[in-house]
Amino acid sequence: MLIFAHRGASKAAPENTLKAFKLAFEQEADGIEFDTYQHESGIIVFHDRTLTRRARETGYLLDTPWQSLEQMDIGDGEHIPSLSETLQCVPSDKWCNIEIKHLHDVNSWVEDVKKALKQSNISTSQLLISSFNHHWLKAITRLWPEIKIGALTASYELNCTASARALSAYSVNIALDAVNKQFVQTALQEGFDVFVYTVDEPRDMLMLKEWGVTGIFTNLPNVALNTLSD
């Protein structure tokens, strides 16, 4: 079962920072998951719409110039990273799940991600793109059909793989509170990988392993490795 570090090793280091991502790989995570916004200056890695929680500043992320954002301390002296900086810290044999929180132009988004990939050591085959906005994902696949799509959901719909099929997705990425064994079996039988978020309790990790899920997103990759390797 694959272990993705949710926003990096985010219990031990500030979330969505290079420190958290590098620590995740030191803890032998199989990949990292992080949140992105398409800012006017490019794609940046951040979770919230506002700056209050992480940067202890007033205002909205997208209203703030990049020159100001990159100087903000979001914990332990870490700054808000760009997508390019983030991908460059990923080893060539590891995975990356990019979650899209905001996107305003699909064409430039695809160009920017492809450019960042070329500057990194990872390949397209190790990249997974997810979002709760499935319209964005559909538009991305039209321009970039070979990219892997994760149909992100927080609900167990009556037709549980409908969105994944509509998106020609690689995986269904579902919330721990919504998933059950039948969902996992159905999705796997229909050819989709199943990733579950956010899983920090060993008991849940072992349950999901028994159900056959492909991977989990966790804030504690070291705990997951110790639990799942037993």
C-alpha positions in Angstrom: 0.0 0.0 0.0 1.4 3.4 -1.0 2.0 6.0 1.6 1.5 9.6 0.6 2.5 12.3 3.0 -0.5 14.7 3.3 0.9 18.2 2.8 4.3 16.6 3.5 5.2 15.2 7.0 2.8 17.8 8.3 2.6 16.7 11.9 6.4 17.2 12.3 7.0 20.2 10.0 4.9 23.1 8.7 2.4 21.9 6.1 3.1 22.4 2.4 6.7 23.5 2.9 9.9 22.2 1.4 10.9 21.1 5.0 7.8 19.0 5.3 8.2 17.4 1.9 11.9 16.6 2.4 11.1 15.1 5.8 8.4 13.0 4.3 11.0 11.4 2.0 13.5 11.0 4.8 10.6 9.0 6.5 10.4 6.9 3.4 7.0 8.0 2.1 6.2 6.8 -1.4 5.0 10.2 -2.4 3.7 13.6 -1.2 0.4 15.4 -1.6 0.1 19.1 -1.6 -2.4 21.9 -2.5 -2.0 24.5 -5.2 -3.4 27.8 -6.4 -2.9 29.3 -9.8 -1.6 32.8 -8.8 -1.1 35.5 -11.4 2.6 34.9 -11.0 2.4 31.1 -11.4 1.4 28.0 -9.5 2.1 28.2 -5.7 1.8 25.6 -3.0 -0.7 26.6 -0.2 -3.9 25.3 1.3 -6.0 28.2 2.5 -7.7 31.1 0.6 -6.6 33.5 3.3 -3.2 34.1 4.9 -4.3 34.2 8.5 -3.7 30.6 9.7 -0.4 29.9 8.1 1.3 33.3 7.6 -0.4 35.2 10.4 -1.1 38.0 8.0 -4.4 39.6 6.9 -5.7 39.3 3.4 -6.3 36.8 0.6 -3.6 34.6 -1.0 -4.6 35.5 -4.5 -4.8 39.3 -3.8 -1.2 39.3 -2.5 1.8 39.8 -4.9 4.2 36.9 -5.2 7.0 39.2 -4.0 5.2 39.6 -0.7 4.1 36.0 -0.4 7.6 34.5 -0.9 8.9 36.6 2.0 6.3 35.4 4.5 7.3 32.9 7.3 4.8 30.1 7.4 6.6 28.2 10.2 10.1 27.4 11.2 11.4 30.0 8.8 9.9 28.3 5.8 8.4 30.2 2.9 5.5 29.5 0.6 7.0 27.3 -2.2 6.3 27.5 -5.9 5.3 24.3 -7.8 8.7 24.2 -9.5 10.5 24.4 -6.1 8.3 21.6 -4.8 8.8 19.2 -7.7 12.5 19.7 -7.6 12.7 18.2 -4.1 10.9 15.0 -5.2 13.2 12.0 -5.9 12.8 10.4 -9.3 11.2 7.2 -7.9 8.6 9.0 -5.8 5.0 10.1 -6.4 3.4 13.5 -6.4 -0.3 14.3 -6.0 -1.1 17.8 -6.9 -4.5 19.0 -5.6 -5.9 22.0 -7.3 -7.6 24.6 -5.1 -7.8 27.3 -7.6 -7.4 27.5 -11.4 -8.4 30.3 -13.7 -6.8 29.3 -17.0 -6.4 25.7 -18.0 -4.0 26.3 -20.9 -1.5 28.2 -18.9 -1.9 25.8 -15.9 -0.9 22.8 -18.1 2.0 24.7 -19.6 3.3 25.7 -16.2 3.0 22.2 -14.8 4.8 20.7 -17.8 7.6 23.3 -17.5 8.0 22.5 -13.8 8.1 18.8 -14.5 11.0 19.3 -17.0 12.9 21.1 -14.3 12.5 18.2 -11.9 13.5 14.5 -11.7 10.1 13.0 -11.7 8.1 11.8 -14.8 4.5 12.3 -15.8 3.8 8.7 -14.9 4.5 9.5 -11.2 2.2 12.5 -11.2 -1.5 12.4 -10.0 -3.7 15.5 -10.4 -6.8 15.8 -8.2 -9.4 18.4 -7.3 -12.9 18.6 -5.9 -13.7 20.6 -9.0 -14.2 17.9 -11.6 -14.8 20.4 -14.4 -11.2 21.6 -14.1 -10.0 18.0 -14.2 -12.1 17.3 -17.3 -10.6 20.4 -19.0 -7.1 19.3 -18.1 -7.5 15.8 -19.6 -8.7 17.3 -22.9 -5.3 19.2 -23.2 -3.2 16.5 -21.5 -4.8 13.1 -22.0 -1.9 11.1 -20.7 -1.9 12.7 -17.2 -3.2 10.6 -14.3 -6.4 12.0 -12.7 -7.6 11.4 -9.2 -11.3 11.9 -8.9 -11.4 13.6 -5.5 -14.5 13.1 -3.4 -15.8 13.4 0.2 -18.9 11.4 -0.5 -20.0 7.8 -1.3 -22.3 8.5 -4.2 -25.1 6.1 -5.3 -23.1 5.5 -8.5 -19.8 5.5 -6.8 -17.5 5.4 -9.8 -19.5 7.7 -12.1 -17.2 10.7 -11.7 -14.1 8.5 -12.2 -15.5 7.1 -15.4 -16.6 10.5 -16.7 -13.0 11.7 -16.1 -11.3 8.6 -17.4 -9.6 8.8 -14.0 -6.7 6.7 -12.8 -7.9 6.7 -9.2 -10.7 7.6 -6.8 -9.4 9.7 -3.9 -12.0 9.4 -1.2 -12.4 10.6 2.4 -11.9 8.2 5.3 -15.3 9.1 6.7 -17.1 8.2 3.5 -15.3 5.0 2.4 -16.2 1.4 3.2 -15.2 -2.0 2.0 -17.9 -2.3 -0.6 -16.8 1.0 -2.2 -13.2 -0.2 -2.3 -14.1 -3.5 -3.9 -16.4 -1.8 -6.5 -13.8 0.8 -7.5 -11.0 -1.8 -7.8 -13.2 -4.2 -9.8 -13.9 -1.4 -12.2 -10.2 -0.7 -12.7 -9.6 2.3 -10.5 -7.0 2.6 -7.9 -8.3 3.8 -4.5 -6.6 6.3 -2.3 -8.1 7.3 1.1 -7.5 10.6 3.0 -6.6 11.6 5.7 -5.5 8.5 7.7 -3.5 9.0 10.8 -4.7 6.2 13.1 -2.9 2.8 12.9 -6.2 1.0 13.3 -7.6 2.7 10.2 -4.4 2.0 8.3 -4.6 -1.7 9.0 -8.3 -1.8 8.2 -7.7 -0.1 4.8 -4.8 -2.4 4.1 -7.1 -5.4 4.7 -9.7 -3.9 2.4 -7.1 -3.7 -0.4 -6.8 0.1 -0.9 -4.0 1.2 -3.2 -2.7 3.9 -0.9 -3.4 6.4 1.9 -2.8 10.1 2.5 -1.4 10.6 6.0 0.1 13.4 8.1 2.3 10.8 9.8 4.2 8.9 7.1 6.6 7.4 9.7 3.8 6.0 11.7 2.2 4.6 8.6 5.4 2.9 7.5 5.9 1.3 10.9 2.3 0.2 11.1 2.0 -1.2 7.6 5.4 -2.9 7.5 4.6 -5.2 10.5 
